[in-house]
Amino acid sequence: MIDFRYHLVSLIAVFLAVALGIVIGTTQLNGPLTTNLQGQVSNLQQDKRELEGQTQQLQSRLNDVGGFEEAVGPTLVQNTLADRSVVLVIGNNDVPADVVEGITALLGAAGATVTGSVRLTSDYSDPQSETNLQGYLAGPGLPPGVTLPPDTEDTGKMVASVLAQVLMVPGAGDAGAGTTPDQTATSSVLAGLEELGALSSDTSSVSPADFAVFLTAGAFPSQDAEARNASLVQLVTALDRQGSGAVVAGDTASTGDGGLVAAIRGDATVSPAVSTVDNVDTAAGRVSTVLAAAAEGRDTSGAYGTGEDAQPVPPPAR
């Protein structure tokens, strides 16, 4: 008769056999398996070193190209904006300081006078700021000669119109073409909007100009991107119409969802009139920005840079 002890001994024997098989199998396989794994790791390390070397070579070539573009930039833009003036509008705090400095230097090399720099805050395009802006527009703060558009109650469009009137010298074909707006009016409007937290002046003074270069970077969060970009597009459009032209220059991120460059290029009404550049964070993009402003003076607008359907550089003057 088979009792419990027999079953117990049988189970123990089975487990011992399995354990012994695992030990023997592992011992037999351990050497070749370890060698194989070590070989694969060694190959991956070698591939990694080769890729790092290739990356360094490509980065070095890219730096050489960027250095060349930086060096020839002033020559490429020389006298393209002679005796003209440009005001800089910085759309957000993500725009790097070296981009602003680089654009300013190239505009100088092109013969242009940079009349000042205005920086918009997040409150400018924030729908929550609409009440404060409406109070300013309806109050006694607007200087004489600055009027609100009669055909709209859109706050963004009204603020854009007011700013354009004090920042831009009317272009050819406009009433009062070539007549510089009163400097007192410019200072008053900028001070009023600065008090509301909508903008600030990056320079000690800001004067009206022929052209506007609007610098942007990155994109707005998806939840309020449409409303914020709509406000900025209204401003860019107003600057372009009031003066001799406007250029919006941003980085690659600004061509994606929520980016201002993408918003302008996607607007069939605005894109034919306002030039855009999508690589202003590179030397080539900064050159293109200056040349695009010069092309605006010839009534030529376009999309420039490395993005889809963009021309590499603006067309040369004929």
C-alpha positions as CSV (number, residue, x, y, z in Angstrom):
1,M,0.0,0.0,0.0
2,I,1.4,3.4,-1.1
3,D,1.3,5.8,1.8
4,F,1.9,9.6,2.1
5,R,5.6,9.2,2.7
6,Y,6.0,7.5,-0.7
7,H,4.3,10.5,-2.4
8,L,6.4,12.9,-0.5
9,V,9.7,11.2,-1.4
10,S,8.5,11.0,-5.1
11,L,7.8,14.8,-5.2
12,I,11.1,15.6,-3.6
13,A,12.9,13.4,-6.2
14,V,11.1,15.2,-9.0
15,F,12.0,18.6,-7.7
16,L,15.6,17.6,-7.2
17,A,15.8,16.3,-10.8
18,V,14.4,19.5,-12.2
19,A,16.8,21.6,-10.1
20,L,19.7,19.4,-11.1
21,G,18.7,19.8,-14.8
22,I,18.6,23.6,-14.5
23,V,22.0,23.7,-12.8
24,I,23.6,21.4,-15.4
25,G,21.9,23.3,-18.3
26,T,22.9,26.7,-17.0
27,T,26.5,25.5,-16.5
28,Q,26.6,24.2,-20.1
29,L,25.0,27.4,-21.6
30,N,26.6,30.0,-19.4
31,G,29.9,30.2,-21.2
32,P,28.6,30.6,-24.8
33,L,25.7,32.7,-23.7
34,T,27.9,35.1,-21.7
35,T,30.4,35.3,-24.6
36,N,27.6,36.1,-27.1
37,L,26.2,38.8,-24.9
38,Q,29.6,40.4,-24.3
39,G,30.2,40.4,-28.0
40,Q,26.9,42.2,-28.6
41,V,27.6,44.8,-26.0
42,S,31.0,45.4,-27.4
43,N,29.5,45.8,-30.9
44,L,26.9,48.3,-29.6
45,Q,29.6,50.3,-27.8
46,Q,31.6,50.5,-31.0
47,D,28.5,51.6,-32.9
48,K,27.8,54.2,-30.3
49,R,31.4,55.6,-30.5
50,E,31.2,55.7,-34.3
51,L,27.8,57.6,-34.2
52,E,29.2,60.0,-31.7
53,G,32.1,60.7,-34.0
54,Q,29.8,61.2,-37.0
55,T,27.6,63.6,-34.8
56,Q,30.7,65.6,-33.9
57,Q,31.7,65.9,-37.5
58,L,28.3,67.0,-38.6
59,Q,28.0,69.5,-35.8
60,S,31.4,70.9,-36.8
61,R,30.3,71.3,-40.4
62,L,27.1,72.9,-39.2
63,N,29.0,75.4,-37.1
64,D,31.3,76.2,-40.1
65,V,28.2,76.9,-42.2
66,G,26.6,79.0,-39.5
67,G,29.9,80.9,-39.0
68,F,30.1,81.5,-42.7
69,E,26.5,82.8,-42.8
70,E,27.2,85.0,-39.8
71,A,30.3,86.4,-41.5
72,V,28.7,87.2,-44.9
73,G,25.3,88.3,-43.5
74,P,26.2,92.0,-43.3
75,T,27.4,91.9,-46.9
76,L,24.3,90.1,-48.1
77,V,22.0,92.7,-46.6
78,Q,24.1,95.8,-47.2
79,N,22.1,98.9,-48.2
80,T,18.9,96.8,-48.8
81,L,17.0,99.0,-46.3
82,A,19.0,102.2,-46.8
83,D,17.3,105.3,-45.3
84,R,14.4,103.2,-44.0
85,S,13.3,102.6,-40.4
86,V,12.2,99.4,-38.6
87,V,10.5,98.9,-35.2
88,L,10.9,95.6,-33.4
89,V,8.0,93.9,-31.8
90,I,8.9,91.0,-29.5
91,G,6.0,88.7,-29.2
92,N,7.0,86.7,-26.0
93,N,9.8,86.1,-23.5
94,D,10.9,83.0,-25.3
95,V,12.7,85.0,-28.1
96,P,16.4,84.6,-27.3
97,A,18.4,87.8,-26.6
98,D,21.0,86.9,-29.3
99,V,18.2,86.7,-31.9
100,V,17.1,90.3,-31.0
101,E,20.7,91.5,-31.0
102,G,21.5,89.7,-34.3
103,I,18.5,91.2,-36.1
104,T,19.3,94.6,-34.8
105,A,22.9,94.4,-36.0
106,L,21.8,93.2,-39.5
107,L,19.2,95.9,-39.8
108,G,22.0,98.4,-39.1
109,A,24.2,96.8,-41.7
110,A,21.3,97.0,-44.2
111,G,21.2,100.8,-43.7
112,A,18.0,100.8,-41.6
113,T,17.4,102.8,-38.4
114,V,15.9,100.7,-35.6
115,T,13.5,103.0,-33.9
116,G,13.0,100.9,-30.8
117,S,11.8,97.6,-29.4
118,V,8.4,96.8,-27.9
119,R,7.8,93.6,-26.0
120,L,4.3,92.1,-25.6
121,T,3.4,90.4,-22.3
122,S,1.2,87.4,-22.0
123,D,-1.6,89.7,-20.9
124,Y,-1.7,91.4,-24.3
125,S,-3.3,88.3,-26.0
126,D,-5.0,86.9,-22.8
127,P,-8.8,86.9,-23.3
128,Q,-9.1,87.7,-19.5
129,S,-7.5,91.1,-20.2
130,E,-10.2,92.2,-22.6
131,T,-12.1,94.2,-19.9
132,N,-9.1,96.3,-18.9
133,L,-8.2,97.0,-22.6
134,Q,-11.8,98.0,-23.3
135,G,-11.7,100.4,-20.4
136,Y,-8.6,102.0,-21.8
137,L,-10.0,102.3,-25.3
138,A,-13.2,103.8,-24.1
139,G,-11.6,106.2,-21.6
140,P,-9.9,109.6,-22.1
141,G,-6.4,108.1,-22.4
142,L,-6.3,108.0,-26.2
143,P,-4.2,110.9,-27.5
144,P,-5.6,113.3,-30.1
145,G,-5.5,112.0,-33.7
146,V,-5.6,108.4,-32.6
147,T,-9.0,106.9,-33.6
148,L,-10.8,103.6,-33.2
149,P,-11.9,101.7,-36.3
150,P,-15.6,102.4,-36.7
151,D,-16.6,99.1,-38.2
152,T,-15.8,96.8,-35.2
153,E,-16.3,96.1,-31.5
154,D,-13.5,93.5,-31.5
155,T,-11.1,94.5,-28.7
156,G,-8.1,92.9,-30.2
157,K,-8.7,94.6,-33.6
158,M,-9.2,98.0,-31.9
159,V,-6.0,97.7,-29.8
160,A,-4.1,96.5,-32.9
161,S,-5.3,99.6,-34.8
162,V,-4.3,102.0,-32.1
163,L,-0.8,100.5,-31.8
164,A,-0.3,100.5,-35.6
165,Q,-1.3,104.2,-35.8
166,V,1.4,105.2,-33.3
167,L,4.1,102.7,-34.3
168,M,4.0,102.9,-38.1
169,V,4.7,105.6,-40.7
170,P,1.9,105.4,-43.2
171,G,3.1,103.6,-46.4
172,A,2.6,104.6,-50.0
173,G,-1.0,104.8,-51.0
174,D,-2.2,105.5,-47.5
175,A,-3.7,108.8,-46.4
176,G,-0.9,110.8,-44.9
177,A,1.7,108.6,-46.6
178,G,5.2,109.4,-45.2
179,T,3.9,111.5,-42.4
180,T,5.5,110.4,-39.1
181,P,2.9,110.1,-36.3
182,D,3.3,112.4,-33.3
183,Q,6.0,111.1,-31.0
184,T,3.9,112.3,-28.0
185,A,1.0,110.0,-29.2
186,T,3.4,107.1,-29.5
187,S,4.7,107.6,-26.0
188,S,1.3,108.1,-24.5
189,V,-0.2,104.9,-26.0
190,L,2.8,102.8,-25.1
191,A,2.7,104.1,-21.5
192,G,-1.1,103.5,-21.2
193,L,-0.8,99.9,-22.4
194,E,2.3,99.3,-20.2
195,E,0.4,100.5,-17.2
196,L,-2.2,97.8,-18.0
197,G,0.6,95.2,-18.2
198,A,0.0,94.5,-21.9
199,L,3.5,95.4,-23.1
200,S,6.8,97.1,-22.1
201,S,9.5,99.0,-24.0
202,D,12.8,97.2,-24.3
203,T,14.5,100.5,-25.4
204,S,14.7,103.9,-23.8
205,S,12.5,105.3,-26.5
206,V,10.3,103.9,-29.3
207,S,9.5,105.9,-32.5
208,P,7.3,105.2,-35.5
209,A,8.9,103.3,-38.4
210,D,8.4,102.3,-42.0
211,F,8.5,98.5,-41.3
212,A,7.7,96.2,-38.4
213,V,9.7,93.0,-37.6
214,F,7.7,90.9,-35.2
215,L,9.8,88.2,-33.4
216,T,8.3,85.1,-32.0
217,A,9.3,81.8,-30.6
218,G,7.6,78.6,-29.5
219,A,3.8,78.1,-29.4
220,F,0.9,78.7,-27.1
221,P,-0.7,75.9,-25.1
222,S,-3.5,74.3,-27.1
223,Q,-6.3,75.3,-24.8
224,D,-6.0,79.0,-25.6
225,A,-3.7,79.1,-28.7
226,E,-6.4,80.0,-31.2
227,A,-7.6,83.1,-29.2
228,R,-4.1,84.3,-28.4
229,N,-2.8,83.9,-32.0
230,A,-5.9,85.6,-33.4
231,S,-5.1,88.7,-31.3
232,L,-1.5,88.7,-32.5
233,V,-2.5,88.1,-36.1
234,Q,-4.7,91.2,-35.8
235,L,-1.8,93.2,-34.6
236,V,0.6,92.0,-37.3
237,T,-2.1,92.7,-40.0
238,A,-2.6,96.2,-38.7
239,L,1.1,97.0,-38.6
240,D,1.5,95.7,-42.2
241,R,-1.5,97.7,-43.5
242,Q,-0.5,100.9,-41.7
243,G,3.1,100.9,-42.7
244,S,5.2,99.8,-45.6
245,G,5.2,96.1,-44.5
246,A,5.6,93.6,-41.7
247,V,7.7,90.4,-41.3
248,V,6.9,87.8,-38.6
249,A,10.1,85.8,-37.8
250,G,10.0,82.7,-35.5
251,D,11.7,79.4,-34.9
252,T,10.8,75.9,-36.0
253,A,8.4,75.5,-33.0
254,S,6.4,78.5,-34.1
255,T,5.4,76.6,-37.3
256,G,3.8,73.9,-35.2
257,D,0.4,73.7,-33.5
258,G,-0.2,76.9,-31.5
259,G,2.6,78.8,-33.2
260,L,2.1,82.3,-34.6
261,V,4.0,81.5,-37.9
262,A,1.7,78.5,-38.4
263,A,-1.3,80.7,-37.7
264,I,-0.3,83.3,-40.3
265,R,0.7,80.7,-43.0
266,G,-2.6,78.9,-42.4
267,D,-4.7,82.1,-42.9
268,A,-5.5,82.5,-46.6
269,T,-6.2,86.2,-46.1
270,V,-3.2,87.2,-44.1
271,S,-0.4,85.0,-45.6
272,P,-0.3,86.7,-49.0
273,A,0.3,90.1,-47.3
274,V,2.6,89.4,-44.4
275,S,6.0,87.7,-44.8
276,T,7.1,84.9,-42.5
277,V,10.4,83.4,-41.6
278,D,10.6,80.1,-39.7
279,N,14.4,79.9,-38.8
280,V,15.2,83.2,-37.3
281,D,17.2,81.4,-34.6
282,T,19.9,80.7,-37.3
283,A,22.2,83.2,-39.1
284,A,20.5,82.3,-42.4
285,G,17.1,83.0,-40.9
286,R,18.1,86.4,-39.6
287,V,19.5,87.4,-43.0
288,S,16.2,86.2,-44.6
289,T,14.3,88.4,-42.1
290,V,16.1,91.5,-43.2
291,L,15.8,90.7,-46.9
292,A,12.1,89.9,-46.4
293,A,11.6,93.4,-44.9
294,A,13.3,94.9,-48.0
295,A,11.1,92.8,-50.2
296,E,8.0,94.1,-48.4
297,G,9.1,97.5,-49.5
298,R,8.7,96.2,-53.1
299,D,5.2,94.9,-52.3
300,T,6.5,91.3,-52.3
301,S,5.5,89.0,-49.4
302,G,6.4,85.3,-48.9
303,A,7.1,82.4,-46.6
304,Y,10.8,81.8,-46.1
305,G,13.0,79.3,-44.2
306,T,13.1,75.5,-44.0
307,G,9.4,74.7,-43.5
308,E,7.0,73.0,-45.9
309,D,6.3,75.1,-49.0
310,A,8.7,77.9,-47.8
311,Q,11.3,79.4,-50.0
312,P,14.9,79.2,-48.7
313,V,15.5,83.0,-49.0
314,P,13.5,86.0,-50.2
315,P,13.9,86.9,-53.9
316,P,16.7,89.4,-54.7
317,A,15.9,93.0,-55.7
318,R,15.8,93.6,-59.4
